[in-house]
Amino acid sequence: MKRLISIAMIATMALTLITGCSKEKAPAPEEGKKEDNVLTVGMECIYAPYNWTQSDDSNGAVPIKGSKDFANGYDVMFAKKIADELGMELEIVKLDWDSLVPAVQSGTIDCAIAGQSITTKRLESVDFSNPYYYASIVALVKNDGKYADAQGVSDLANATATSQLNTVWYDQCLPQVENANILPAQESAPAMLVALNSGKCDLVVTDMPTALAATTVYSDMKLLDFSGSEDNFKVSEEEINIGISVKKGNDDLKGKINGVLSKMSEEDYAKMMEQAISIQPLNN
């Protein structure tokens, strides 16, 4: 009887060891790995005309994950096009501007389509697709302000100015204004525009689409475009090329996105941007 009990105990211990070994050999899931057929795209949803938030699904808006609101704009249009071409469902995630790159790095989102310039600094952290828009740099002032008739950057001397945090507008362009009183950077494009509208500053520097959208909302704002002049903001191509960021080494997704972009022209981009501006809600 004792021998039978011992045999049973040995068998139980062996089974336990086998089971334990099986568990130890099971591969751990990769961080951020997605097994679904969903393209998860991050954006601010407050950066019109690239992206904004609205309360319904009009004009093809897409639900924002974890919210009752919807996202629309140029970036959303592009996200829909890419998802459709790849045969994937689309999921929009609303994130702060400074959270976009970390979210791409961690795999929380598949990519960020958010009006990001393809800068050398960002390329240290993430990879980028080919440009999906080319955005020239401009200034916005008040129609009745002292800089309304400026013909070049030199005419903006001594202005009080600001722009959005962690952008080439703030980091590279504002220092080119002689003796500028540069205020702290604003957390978002809307905050930047409110600063100008409220009279806290004389001008803001931004890109052409953002400025065009702003003038449709703020009738007392004037767009200053110095392109074609030698007295223009000095920026490199990397600072006006707008791309889609993906996790470093994700050549598969980057290649697929570039495949979609290869079927489009700059004229297609311009038409899509015009459409985005035309449907932009006045409160964005």
C-alpha positions as CSV (number, residue, x, y, z in Angstrom):
1,M,0.0,0.0,0.0
2,K,2.8,2.4,0.9
3,R,4.5,1.5,-2.4
4,L,1.3,2.4,-4.3
5,I,1.1,5.8,-2.5
6,S,4.7,6.5,-3.3
7,I,4.2,5.7,-7.0
8,A,1.1,8.0,-7.0
9,M,3.1,10.8,-5.4
10,I,5.9,10.4,-7.8
11,A,3.5,10.6,-10.8
12,T,1.9,13.7,-9.4
13,M,5.2,15.4,-8.9
14,A,6.3,14.5,-12.4
15,L,3.1,15.9,-13.9
16,T,3.6,19.1,-11.9
17,L,7.2,19.4,-13.2
18,I,6.1,18.8,-16.8
19,T,3.3,21.4,-16.5
20,G,5.7,23.9,-14.9
21,C,8.3,23.5,-17.6
22,S,5.6,24.0,-20.3
23,K,4.6,27.3,-18.7
24,E,8.2,28.5,-18.5
25,K,8.8,27.8,-22.2
26,A,5.7,29.7,-23.3
27,P,7.0,32.9,-25.2
28,A,6.2,36.2,-23.6
29,P,4.1,38.6,-25.8
30,E,6.1,41.4,-27.4
31,E,5.7,44.8,-25.9
32,G,3.1,46.8,-27.9
33,K,2.5,43.9,-30.3
34,K,-0.9,44.0,-32.0
35,E,-2.6,40.9,-33.2
36,D,-5.7,42.6,-34.6
37,N,-6.5,44.1,-37.9
38,V,-6.9,47.6,-36.6
39,L,-4.8,50.6,-37.6
40,T,-4.5,52.7,-34.4
41,V,-3.6,56.3,-35.2
42,G,-2.7,59.0,-32.7
43,M,-3.4,62.7,-33.1
44,E,-4.2,65.8,-31.0
45,C,-7.7,66.2,-32.3
46,I,-7.4,70.0,-31.7
47,Y,-5.0,71.0,-34.5
48,A,-7.3,72.3,-37.3
49,P,-7.2,71.8,-40.2
50,Y,-5.0,68.8,-39.7
51,N,-7.3,67.3,-37.0
52,W,-10.1,68.4,-34.7
53,T,-12.9,67.2,-32.5
54,Q,-16.6,67.4,-33.3
55,S,-19.7,66.1,-31.6
56,D,-21.1,64.0,-34.4
57,D,-20.0,61.9,-37.4
58,S,-20.9,64.6,-40.1
59,N,-18.6,64.9,-43.1
60,G,-17.1,61.5,-42.5
61,A,-15.8,62.0,-39.0
62,V,-14.4,59.0,-37.1
63,P,-15.2,58.1,-33.4
64,I,-12.4,58.9,-30.9
65,K,-11.5,55.9,-28.8
66,G,-12.9,56.2,-25.3
67,S,-14.9,59.3,-26.1
68,K,-18.4,60.2,-27.3
69,D,-16.8,62.7,-29.7
70,F,-15.5,62.3,-33.2
71,A,-12.3,63.3,-35.1
72,N,-12.1,64.9,-38.5
73,G,-9.7,66.9,-40.6
74,Y,-6.9,66.3,-43.1
75,D,-5.1,63.7,-40.9
76,V,-8.3,61.8,-40.4
77,M,-9.0,61.8,-44.1
78,F,-5.5,60.4,-44.7
79,A,-5.9,57.8,-41.9
80,K,-9.1,56.6,-43.5
81,K,-7.5,56.3,-46.9
82,I,-4.6,54.3,-45.6
83,A,-6.8,52.0,-43.5
84,D,-9.0,51.4,-46.5
85,E,-6.1,50.7,-48.8
86,L,-4.6,48.2,-46.3
87,G,-8.0,46.6,-45.6
88,M,-7.9,47.5,-41.9
89,E,-10.3,49.1,-39.4
90,L,-9.4,52.5,-38.2
91,E,-9.1,53.6,-34.5
92,I,-8.4,57.2,-33.6
93,V,-6.6,57.9,-30.3
94,K,-6.6,61.5,-28.9
95,L,-3.2,62.4,-27.4
96,D,-1.3,65.5,-26.3
97,W,1.3,66.8,-28.7
98,D,4.2,65.7,-26.5
99,S,2.7,62.2,-26.0
100,L,2.6,61.3,-29.7
101,V,6.3,60.2,-30.1
102,P,6.3,58.2,-26.8
103,A,3.1,56.5,-27.8
104,V,4.6,55.5,-31.2
105,Q,7.8,54.3,-29.5
106,S,5.9,52.1,-27.0
107,G,3.5,50.6,-29.5
108,T,0.5,52.1,-27.8
109,I,-0.4,53.4,-31.3
110,D,0.7,52.1,-34.7
111,C,1.4,55.5,-36.1
112,A,0.9,59.2,-35.5
113,I,-0.8,61.2,-38.3
114,A,-0.7,64.6,-36.7
115,G,1.0,67.3,-38.8
116,Q,4.5,66.3,-37.6
117,S,7.5,67.8,-39.4
118,I,10.1,65.2,-40.3
119,T,13.0,66.6,-38.3
120,T,16.4,65.1,-37.5
121,K,15.6,65.3,-33.8
122,R,12.3,63.3,-34.2
123,L,14.1,60.8,-36.5
124,E,16.3,59.9,-33.5
125,S,13.2,58.5,-31.8
126,V,10.8,57.3,-34.6
127,D,10.8,56.5,-38.3
128,F,8.8,58.5,-40.8
129,S,6.9,57.9,-44.0
130,N,7.5,60.0,-47.1
131,P,5.8,63.4,-46.7
132,Y,2.1,63.5,-47.0
133,Y,2.1,67.3,-47.0
134,Y,4.5,70.2,-47.6
135,A,3.8,73.1,-45.3
136,S,5.4,76.5,-45.8
137,I,6.1,78.7,-42.8
138,V,4.1,81.9,-42.4
139,A,3.2,84.5,-39.7
140,L,-0.2,85.6,-38.4
141,V,-0.9,89.1,-37.1
142,K,-3.9,91.3,-36.4
143,N,-5.3,93.3,-39.3
144,D,-5.1,96.5,-37.3
145,G,-1.8,95.6,-35.7
146,K,1.6,97.4,-36.1
147,Y,3.0,94.6,-38.2
148,A,0.1,94.1,-40.6
149,D,2.1,95.7,-43.5
150,A,5.3,93.7,-42.9
151,Q,6.9,92.6,-46.2
152,G,9.5,90.3,-44.7
153,V,11.0,88.9,-41.5
154,S,13.1,92.0,-40.9
155,D,9.9,94.1,-40.7
156,L,8.8,92.0,-37.6
157,A,11.7,93.3,-35.5
158,N,10.9,93.9,-31.8
159,A,7.6,92.1,-32.0
160,T,6.2,90.2,-29.1
161,A,5.7,86.7,-30.4
162,T,4.9,83.1,-29.5
163,S,4.0,79.8,-31.2
164,Q,3.4,76.1,-30.3
165,L,5.6,74.1,-28.0
166,N,8.1,71.7,-29.6
167,T,7.7,73.0,-33.1
168,V,10.1,74.4,-35.7
169,W,7.9,77.5,-35.6
170,Y,8.9,78.2,-32.0
171,D,12.3,76.7,-31.9
172,Q,13.7,77.7,-35.3
173,C,11.7,80.6,-36.7
174,L,10.9,82.9,-33.8
175,P,14.6,83.4,-33.0
176,Q,15.1,84.8,-36.5
177,V,12.9,87.8,-35.6
178,E,15.4,90.6,-34.6
179,N,15.0,91.6,-30.9
180,A,11.8,89.6,-30.6
181,N,10.2,89.4,-27.2
182,I,9.5,85.6,-27.3
183,L,6.9,84.5,-24.9
184,P,6.7,81.0,-23.4
185,A,5.6,78.4,-26.0
186,Q,1.9,77.5,-26.1
187,E,0.8,73.9,-25.5
188,S,-1.4,73.7,-28.6
189,A,-2.2,75.5,-31.9
190,P,-5.6,76.8,-30.5
191,A,-3.8,78.2,-27.4
192,M,-1.3,80.0,-29.8
193,L,-4.2,81.5,-31.7
194,V,-6.0,82.6,-28.6
195,A,-2.8,84.4,-27.4
196,L,-2.8,86.4,-30.7
197,N,-6.5,87.1,-30.7
198,S,-6.4,88.3,-27.0
199,G,-3.6,90.7,-27.7
200,K,-1.0,88.9,-25.6
201,C,1.3,89.0,-28.6
202,D,1.8,90.8,-31.9
203,L,2.3,87.7,-34.0
204,V,2.5,83.9,-34.1
205,V,4.5,81.8,-36.5
206,T,2.8,78.7,-37.9
207,D,2.4,76.8,-41.2
208,M,0.2,77.7,-44.1
209,P,-2.7,75.3,-43.5
210,T,-3.0,76.3,-39.8
211,A,-2.9,80.0,-40.8
212,L,-5.5,79.5,-43.5
213,A,-7.8,77.7,-41.1
214,A,-7.3,80.4,-38.5
215,T,-8.3,83.2,-40.9
216,T,-11.6,81.5,-41.5
217,V,-12.3,81.6,-37.8
218,Y,-10.7,84.9,-36.8
219,S,-11.7,87.5,-39.4
220,D,-9.4,90.1,-37.8
221,M,-6.3,88.0,-38.4
222,K,-4.0,88.5,-41.4
223,L,-1.7,85.9,-43.0
224,L,1.9,87.1,-43.9
225,D,3.5,84.9,-46.5
226,F,7.1,85.9,-47.3
227,S,7.8,82.9,-49.6
228,G,9.6,83.9,-52.8
229,S,11.3,86.7,-50.9
230,E,14.9,86.6,-49.6
231,D,13.6,88.1,-46.4
232,N,11.7,84.9,-45.5
233,F,12.0,82.5,-42.5
234,K,15.1,80.3,-43.1
235,V,14.0,76.7,-42.8
236,S,15.2,73.4,-44.3
237,E,13.1,71.0,-46.2
238,E,12.9,68.7,-43.2
239,E,11.1,71.4,-41.3
240,I,8.3,71.8,-43.9
241,N,7.9,68.2,-44.9
242,I,5.1,66.7,-42.9
243,G,5.2,62.9,-42.3
244,I,3.6,60.0,-40.6
245,S,5.6,58.6,-37.7
246,V,5.9,54.9,-37.0
247,K,7.9,52.8,-34.5
248,K,11.6,52.6,-35.3
249,G,12.3,49.4,-37.4
250,N,8.6,49.0,-38.4
251,D,9.6,48.9,-42.1
252,D,6.5,46.8,-42.9
253,L,4.0,49.5,-41.9
254,K,6.2,52.3,-43.2
255,G,6.4,50.6,-46.6
256,K,2.7,50.0,-46.8
257,I,2.0,53.7,-45.9
258,N,4.5,54.8,-48.5
259,G,2.8,52.6,-51.0
260,V,-0.4,54.5,-50.5
261,L,1.3,57.8,-50.7
262,S,3.0,56.9,-53.9
263,K,-0.4,56.8,-55.6
264,M,-1.0,60.5,-54.8
265,S,0.4,63.8,-55.9
266,E,1.0,67.2,-54.3
267,E,-2.1,68.4,-56.1
268,D,-4.1,65.6,-54.4
269,Y,-2.7,66.7,-51.1
270,A,-3.7,70.4,-51.8
271,K,-7.3,69.4,-52.8
272,M,-7.7,67.3,-49.6
273,M,-6.4,70.1,-47.5
274,E,-8.8,72.6,-49.1
275,Q,-11.6,70.1,-48.4
276,A,-10.6,69.9,-44.7
277,I,-10.5,73.7,-44.3
278,S,-13.9,74.0,-46.0
279,I,-15.6,71.6,-43.4
280,Q,-13.7,72.8,-40.4
281,P,-16.1,73.8,-37.5
282,L,-15.7,77.4,-36.4
283,N,-14.8,76.5,-32.9
284,N,-11.6,74.5,-33.9
